[in-house]
Amino acid sequence: MAPLGESLGSEHNPESSSAASDTPAQPLSRRERRELEARTGLVPSVPQAPAAAMELATVPREAVEAPSASTAVEVRPEAGVPAHRLPAVRLPRVKRPTKRGALSAVVMTAAAALVATMALPAYAFGGGGNFDNGVAADVSLAGEQTLVVPDASAALAVSRDNYKAPTTEELAASRAAAAAAVAATEAAARAAAAAEAKEKAASDSSSGGAFTVNPPSGPYSGAAIVEFAEQFVGKVPYGSGASPDTSFGCDGLTQYVFGQFGIYLPRTVSNQAALGIPISPADAQAGDLIIWPIGHVGIYDGAGGSIDSPDWGRFVEHRPLWGSYYFVRIV
C-alpha cells in the first residue's frame, strides 16, 4: 500500500497533484480514513459513485450532519472537495401501502356494496322505484284485496303439447267416481267382516260349552277307546287345549281319552311314547298309540286308520294312516 502522503494530494508532493488530475482518485479504505481523522480531525466523506479525475479534498466534521427524514439537506462542498466525496443526501421516504391497509380497503368497499344492495329493495317497496307514483299511493296494505275472474276466462280450455286440461265438469265427474269407488270398497270390507264374525260365532257355538260328552260305554279296552274318541270327530277344533270344551292338541286328545278310563298320559308326544311299549305293526290293535317321528300322535282304530287332531284350522279327524310311524301300547 502506498503511504498516506502519496495517496492524497498535498503541498509536500506536488507531483501527486498533476498525477491526480490525469487519473481518477481512488476511494479511501477504512484504515486510511481512521488515520486521516486522527491526524487532521477531519471526517472523510464516503464516495457514492466514481467520478472523473478530480482533486482529493476533505470535508470538515462540522459540515457533515445527518439530514432529517422529512427534509432534503443540501450540502455545499468547500473549495477543492470533489463531488464523489460529498455526504449522501437522504430524500423523504414515501410510505408504501401495507397488506392490512389493502385488506381494510377491500372490506370497506364490500360493505358499501352490500348496503347499497340492501337499500335497493327498500327503495323499490317504498315507492321510490315505481315509474307510476300513483300505484304505491293508491294501494292499501292493511286492507283486503279481491280478485275477480270473469266466467268466460275461467272456462277457457288449456292445451299444450297435445295435452288438453280437463274441464270443470270432467273434474267433478272424476271426483264423484272416486268417491263411489271408495264407498263400494268400504261396504265390501264391512260385509266381509260381518261374514267372518258370523262364521266365528257359529264355530264357537259348535265347539263351545254346549258340547255334551258321552261317558265310556264299558271298562278299558281298545274298542272302548276308539268308540269314545269317535264322538269328537268333526266337532272339537285343533288347538293347544286338552278338553272338548276348548280344543284338542294331538297329545291333548290322547290324554283326555285315556284319562276317562283312569289312565294318565303326560303332555307332549315324546313323553307319551316313552310311557308305553313299542310293538310291531303286525301286533298292533285298536286303542294303541300311533307315533309319528315328526312329533304327532293319534289313536289306532285297528283297521288301518287313526283318530287324531291334525292341525290349526281343522277338527278332530278319523283318517287312514299316512307317512312314517310306529305303534306304542299303553299297559
C-alpha positions as CSV (number, residue, x, y, z in Angstrom):
1,M,0.0,0.0,0.0
2,A,1.3,3.4,-0.8
3,P,2.0,5.9,2.0
4,L,-0.8,8.2,3.0
5,G,1.0,11.2,1.7
6,E,1.3,9.7,-1.8
7,S,-2.4,8.7,-1.9
8,L,-3.6,12.2,-1.1
9,G,-2.5,15.4,-3.0
10,S,-0.6,17.9,-0.7
11,E,2.0,20.6,-1.0
12,H,4.7,18.3,0.0
13,N,4.1,16.1,-3.0
14,P,3.5,18.5,-6.0
15,E,3.7,15.7,-8.5
16,S,0.7,13.9,-7.0
17,S,-1.5,16.8,-7.9
18,S,-0.6,16.6,-11.6
19,A,-1.0,12.9,-11.5
20,A,-4.4,13.1,-9.8
21,S,-5.6,15.4,-12.5
22,D,-4.7,12.8,-15.1
23,T,-6.0,9.7,-13.2
24,P,-9.2,9.3,-11.2
25,A,-8.9,9.4,-7.4
26,Q,-9.3,6.1,-5.6
27,P,-11.6,5.8,-2.6
28,L,-10.0,5.6,0.9
29,S,-10.0,2.5,2.8
30,R,-11.3,2.3,6.4
31,R,-7.8,2.3,7.8
32,E,-6.8,5.3,5.7
33,R,-10.0,7.2,6.8
34,R,-9.2,6.5,10.5
35,E,-5.6,7.6,10.2
36,L,-6.7,10.8,8.4
37,E,-9.3,11.6,11.0
38,A,-6.7,11.0,13.8
39,R,-4.1,13.4,12.2
40,T,-6.3,16.2,10.9
41,G,-9.5,16.0,12.9
42,L,-11.5,15.9,9.6
43,V,-14.1,13.3,8.6
44,P,-13.6,12.0,5.1
45,S,-16.8,11.5,3.1
46,V,-17.8,8.1,1.7
47,P,-17.9,8.2,-2.1
48,Q,-21.3,7.4,-3.6
49,A,-20.1,6.8,-7.2
50,P,-16.9,7.0,-9.0
51,A,-16.3,10.3,-10.9
52,A,-13.8,11.6,-13.4
53,A,-10.4,12.9,-12.4
54,M,-10.9,15.4,-9.5
55,E,-8.7,16.8,-6.8
56,L,-8.8,15.0,-3.5
57,A,-10.0,17.0,-0.5
58,T,-11.6,16.6,2.9
59,V,-14.7,17.9,4.4
60,P,-14.7,19.4,7.9
61,R,-16.5,17.5,10.7
62,E,-18.9,20.4,11.3
63,A,-20.1,20.3,7.6
64,V,-21.2,16.6,7.9
65,E,-24.5,16.3,9.6
66,A,-27.2,13.7,9.2
67,P,-30.2,15.1,7.4
68,S,-33.6,14.6,8.7
69,A,-36.0,12.0,7.2
70,S,-38.6,14.7,6.2
71,T,-36.4,17.4,4.6
72,A,-33.8,17.4,2.0
73,V,-30.5,18.8,3.0
74,E,-28.2,20.5,0.5
75,V,-24.5,20.2,1.4
76,R,-22.3,22.7,-0.3
77,P,-18.7,21.5,-0.6
78,E,-15.8,23.7,0.2
79,A,-13.4,24.7,-2.4
80,G,-11.4,21.8,-3.7
81,V,-13.9,19.0,-2.5
82,P,-14.7,16.5,-5.2
83,A,-18.4,15.6,-5.8
84,H,-17.9,11.9,-5.2
85,R,-16.8,12.7,-1.6
86,L,-19.8,14.6,-0.6
87,P,-22.1,13.1,2.1
88,A,-25.2,11.3,0.9
89,V,-28.4,13.3,0.8
90,R,-31.4,11.4,2.2
91,L,-34.6,12.1,0.4
92,P,-38.0,12.0,2.1
93,R,-39.4,8.4,2.2
94,V,-42.8,7.6,0.7
95,K,-44.8,5.1,2.9
96,R,-45.8,2.1,0.9
97,P,-49.2,0.6,1.4
98,T,-49.3,-2.5,3.7
99,K,-51.4,-5.7,3.3
100,R,-53.5,-4.7,6.3
101,G,-54.4,-1.4,4.7
102,A,-55.2,-3.0,1.4
103,L,-57.5,-5.6,3.2
104,S,-59.3,-2.8,5.0
105,A,-60.0,-1.0,1.8
106,V,-61.4,-4.2,0.2
107,V,-63.6,-4.8,3.3
108,M,-64.9,-1.3,3.3
109,T,-65.7,-1.5,-0.4
110,A,-67.6,-4.8,0.0
111,A,-69.6,-3.3,3.0
112,A,-70.6,-0.3,0.9
113,A,-71.7,-2.6,-1.9
114,L,-73.8,-4.7,0.5
115,V,-75.5,-1.7,2.0
116,A,-76.3,-0.5,-1.5
117,T,-77.8,-3.9,-2.5
118,M,-80.0,-4.0,0.6
119,A,-81.1,-0.4,0.0
120,L,-82.4,-1.1,-3.5
121,P,-85.4,-3.4,-2.5
122,A,-86.4,-1.0,0.3
123,Y,-86.3,1.9,-2.1
124,A,-88.5,-0.1,-4.5
125,F,-91.1,-1.1,-1.9
126,G,-91.2,2.4,-0.6
127,G,-92.4,3.7,-3.9
128,G,-89.2,5.4,-4.9
129,G,-88.6,2.9,-7.7
130,N,-92.1,3.0,-9.2
131,F,-92.5,4.6,-12.6
132,D,-96.1,5.4,-11.7
133,N,-96.2,7.2,-8.4
134,G,-99.9,6.7,-8.1
135,V,-99.6,2.9,-7.8
136,A,-97.8,3.0,-4.4
137,A,-100.1,5.7,-3.1
138,D,-103.4,4.0,-4.0
139,V,-102.6,0.5,-2.7
140,S,-103.6,0.0,1.0
141,L,-101.5,-2.8,2.5
142,A,-103.8,-3.1,5.6
143,G,-107.0,-3.7,3.6
144,E,-108.3,-6.8,1.9
145,Q,-107.8,-7.4,-1.8
146,T,-110.3,-9.1,-4.0
147,L,-109.5,-10.7,-7.4
148,V,-112.5,-11.1,-9.7
149,V,-112.1,-13.5,-12.7
150,P,-114.7,-13.4,-15.4
151,D,-116.5,-16.7,-16.0
152,A,-115.6,-16.6,-19.7
153,S,-111.9,-16.6,-18.9
154,A,-112.3,-19.3,-16.3
155,A,-114.0,-21.7,-18.7
156,L,-111.3,-21.5,-21.4
157,A,-109.7,-24.8,-22.3
158,V,-105.9,-25.0,-21.9
159,S,-103.9,-27.2,-24.2
160,R,-100.3,-27.6,-24.9
161,D,-98.1,-30.3,-26.4
162,N,-101.1,-32.4,-27.5
163,Y,-102.4,-32.3,-23.9
164,K,-105.8,-30.8,-23.0
165,A,-106.6,-29.8,-19.5
166,P,-109.9,-31.3,-18.1
167,T,-112.9,-29.1,-17.8
168,T,-114.7,-28.3,-14.6
169,E,-117.4,-30.9,-15.4
170,E,-114.9,-33.6,-16.1
171,L,-113.1,-32.9,-12.8
172,A,-116.4,-33.1,-10.9
173,A,-117.3,-36.4,-12.5
174,S,-113.9,-38.0,-11.7
175,R,-114.2,-36.9,-8.1
176,A,-117.7,-38.5,-7.9
177,A,-116.5,-41.7,-9.4
178,A,-113.5,-41.9,-7.0
179,A,-115.9,-41.3,-4.0
180,A,-118.2,-44.1,-5.2
181,A,-115.3,-46.5,-5.6
182,V,-114.2,-45.7,-2.0
183,A,-117.7,-46.3,-0.7
184,A,-118.0,-49.6,-2.5
185,T,-114.7,-50.8,-1.1
186,E,-115.7,-49.8,2.4
187,A,-119.0,-51.6,2.0
188,A,-117.3,-54.8,0.8
189,A,-114.9,-54.7,3.8
190,R,-117.8,-54.3,6.2
191,A,-119.7,-57.2,4.6
192,A,-116.6,-59.5,4.8
193,A,-116.0,-58.6,8.4
194,A,-119.7,-59.4,9.3
195,A,-119.5,-62.7,7.5
196,E,-116.2,-63.6,9.3
197,A,-117.8,-62.7,12.6
198,K,-120.8,-64.8,11.9
199,E,-118.7,-67.8,10.9
200,K,-116.6,-67.4,14.0
201,A,-119.7,-67.3,16.2
202,A,-121.1,-70.4,14.6
203,S,-117.8,-72.2,15.2
204,D,-117.7,-71.1,18.8
205,S,-121.3,-72.3,19.3
206,S,-120.5,-75.7,17.7
207,S,-117.3,-76.2,19.8
208,G,-118.3,-74.3,22.9
209,G,-119.5,-75.5,26.3
210,A,-122.8,-76.8,24.8
211,F,-120.9,-80.0,23.6
212,T,-122.0,-83.0,25.7
213,V,-119.5,-85.8,26.2
214,N,-120.9,-89.3,26.3
215,P,-119.1,-91.4,29.0
216,P,-117.3,-94.6,28.2
217,S,-119.7,-97.4,27.5
218,G,-117.6,-100.0,29.3
219,P,-114.3,-100.7,31.0
220,Y,-111.0,-100.0,29.4
221,S,-110.4,-101.8,26.1
222,G,-109.1,-100.9,22.7
223,A,-112.5,-100.9,21.2
224,A,-113.9,-98.8,24.0
225,I,-111.1,-96.2,23.5
226,V,-111.9,-96.0,19.8
227,E,-115.6,-95.7,20.4
228,F,-115.2,-93.0,23.0
229,A,-112.8,-90.9,20.8
230,E,-115.1,-91.2,17.8
231,Q,-117.6,-88.8,19.2
232,F,-115.1,-85.8,18.9
233,V,-114.5,-86.3,15.2
234,G,-115.6,-83.1,13.3
235,K,-116.7,-81.3,16.4
236,V,-113.7,-80.3,18.5
237,P,-111.2,-78.0,16.7
238,Y,-107.5,-78.3,16.9
239,G,-105.7,-76.1,19.4
240,S,-103.4,-76.2,22.4
241,G,-106.0,-77.5,24.8
242,A,-106.9,-80.9,26.2
243,S,-110.7,-80.5,26.7
244,P,-113.6,-80.8,24.3
245,D,-114.9,-77.5,25.7
246,T,-112.0,-75.6,24.2
247,S,-109.8,-77.5,21.8
248,F,-107.6,-80.6,21.3
249,G,-104.0,-80.8,20.5
250,C,-102.8,-84.2,19.2
251,D,-101.4,-85.1,22.6
252,G,-104.3,-83.4,24.4
253,L,-106.8,-85.7,22.6
254,T,-105.0,-88.9,23.7
255,Q,-104.5,-87.5,27.2
256,Y,-108.2,-86.7,27.6
257,V,-109.5,-90.0,26.1
258,F,-107.2,-92.3,28.1
259,G,-107.9,-90.2,31.2
260,Q,-111.6,-91.0,31.0
261,F,-110.6,-94.7,31.6
262,G,-108.4,-93.9,34.5
263,I,-105.1,-93.9,32.6
264,Y,-102.9,-90.8,33.0
265,L,-100.8,-89.7,30.0
266,P,-98.5,-86.7,30.2
267,R,-98.5,-84.0,27.6
268,T,-96.0,-83.9,24.7
269,V,-95.6,-86.7,22.1
270,S,-92.2,-87.8,23.4
271,N,-93.4,-88.3,26.9
272,Q,-96.4,-90.4,25.9
273,A,-94.2,-92.5,23.6
274,A,-91.8,-93.2,26.4
275,L,-94.6,-94.3,28.7
276,G,-95.7,-97.2,26.5
277,I,-94.0,-100.3,24.9
278,P,-93.2,-100.2,21.1
279,I,-94.8,-103.0,19.2
280,S,-94.6,-104.2,15.6
281,P,-97.3,-103.3,13.0
282,A,-98.4,-106.9,12.9
283,D,-99.2,-106.9,16.6
284,A,-101.0,-103.5,16.6
285,Q,-104.5,-103.5,18.0
286,A,-107.3,-100.9,18.3
287,G,-106.5,-98.4,21.1
288,D,-102.7,-98.5,20.6
289,L,-101.0,-95.1,20.1
290,I,-99.6,-94.2,16.7
291,I,-96.4,-92.1,17.0
292,W,-95.1,-90.1,14.1
293,P,-91.4,-89.1,14.4
294,I,-92.2,-85.6,13.2
295,G,-93.9,-85.0,16.6
296,H,-97.5,-86.2,16.1
297,V,-99.7,-88.8,17.9
298,G,-103.0,-90.5,17.3
299,I,-105.2,-93.5,18.3
300,Y,-105.1,-96.6,16.1
301,D,-108.6,-97.9,15.1
302,G,-107.4,-101.4,14.4
303,A,-108.3,-101.3,10.7
304,G,-105.6,-99.1,9.1
305,G,-106.8,-95.8,10.3
306,S,-106.3,-93.3,13.1
307,I,-108.2,-90.8,15.2
308,D,-106.2,-87.6,15.8
309,S,-106.3,-83.8,16.0
310,P,-104.3,-82.8,12.9
311,D,-103.5,-79.1,12.6
312,W,-104.7,-75.5,13.0
313,G,-108.0,-74.7,11.3
314,R,-109.1,-78.3,11.3
315,F,-111.1,-80.5,13.6
316,V,-110.6,-84.0,15.1
317,E,-110.4,-86.4,12.1
318,H,-110.7,-90.2,11.5
319,R,-108.5,-90.9,8.5
320,P,-106.2,-93.5,7.0
321,L,-102.6,-93.9,8.2
322,W,-100.0,-91.8,6.4
323,G,-96.3,-91.2,6.4
324,S,-93.7,-92.9,8.6
325,Y,-94.9,-94.1,12.1
326,Y,-94.7,-96.8,14.7
327,F,-97.0,-98.2,17.4
328,V,-96.9,-97.9,21.2
329,R,-99.1,-99.9,23.6
330,I,-100.1,-98.4,26.9
331,V,-100.1,-101.1,29.7
